[in-house]
Amino acid sequence: MTPPNLHRLDYEGRRFHAPDGDHRTVAVYHQQGDLVWGEVTGGSIQRGWTAGTRQPDGTLAMGYTFVLTDGQVVCGRTHNTPTLTPDGRIRLHETWERYGPHPTTGTSTIEEVAP
């Protein structure tokens, strides 16, 4: 069987969470062509959105805005590199930068929720 082309993954309807974090926080992704966006809820996030584009190399360049449960609004950008888990789910390796009064940078990983 030929592995999927990481440059052409389809994100429509896929659900993601942090594999080692709070599984209550879930992002549901959507896609039209190279436009990719998602809604994020649960855990410390009341409501959140991410939107961006799939780049020619298959990575995602996205911005995000989250309203946290304590009322803070955080926004920033993220660059996501897809890989596949051994069972074929999408894993996104994120490099992110948060803007605003408490700017910070970091890395994290989210992966597709198992069916």
N, C-alpha and C positions, 0 to 999 in steps of 0.2 A: 504494500500500500504506500502511495506517495504521501509524504507529510504535507500539511497545508502550507501555502506560500505565506510567510510571515509579513510580506509586503502587501498582501491583499486580504487580511483577516476581516471577517464581517462581525461587527460589534452589535448589530441590531438585536435588542431584547436580552442581551447578556447581562447577568447580575454579578457584581464583584464585591468582595470584602477583603479585609486584611487577614491573612491566614493565621497570624500570631497575635491578632489584636482583638478588638471588640467586634464580635460577629453580629452585633445588633446594627452596626452601621453598614448599610448596603447602598451601592450605586447601581442604577439600572441605566445601561447605555443604549443609545440609538444611533443610527447612521443613515445618511443619504449621500451616496458617492463618497467623497473624501471628507465630508462634514461629519463630525462625531460629537455627540453631546450626551450628558447624563444628568439624572436627578439623584441626589444623595439624601438619605434620611436615616435616623436611628442613632442610638448611642448619644454622644455629646453634640450631634448635629440635628437641630430642629428641621432645617431645610437647607439644601445646597444645590448648586448647579455647576457643571463644568462643560465647557464647549471649546472646540478647536478643530484642527484638521489633521488628517492622516497625511504624513509626508511621503515623498517618493520612496524613501528607504523603509517605510512601514512604521516608523515611530509616530507618536502622537504629540503634537504641540498644542497645549490647551491652557486656558485660563480657568480660574474657579472663584466662586463666592460662596461662603458658608455662613449661615446664621446659627450660632451655637446656642445651646440650652441656657447659658448664662446671659444671653442677649448680645454678646460680642458678634461683630461682623468681621470676618476675615476674608481676605482675597489675595490672590497671587497667580503664579503660573507654574506649570509643570511640564516636563518633557518625559514621556513614557516610552520605554523600549519593550516590545512584546517578546515573550518566549512561550514555550508550551511546557506544561507539567507532564510528568511521565504518562498520565492517563489522558492527555490531549486537551486539557483545559488551558485557557489563556492566562498567562501570568504577566503583569505589567510591572516593570522596574521603574520607579518614579524618581526623578530628581526635581525637587520643587523649591520655589522661593516664595515666601509670604511677605506681603507689603504691609504698610501701615505703622501704627504706633509701636508694635512689637515685631519688627521684621526679623526673619530668620530663614535659614536654608536647611535642607536636609534631603534624605533619601528614604524611600519606603517601598513596600511591595504590596500590591493587591492582586488577587487572583479570582478567577471565575468561580462562582459558587457551584459546587457539584450538583447535578440534577437530582 
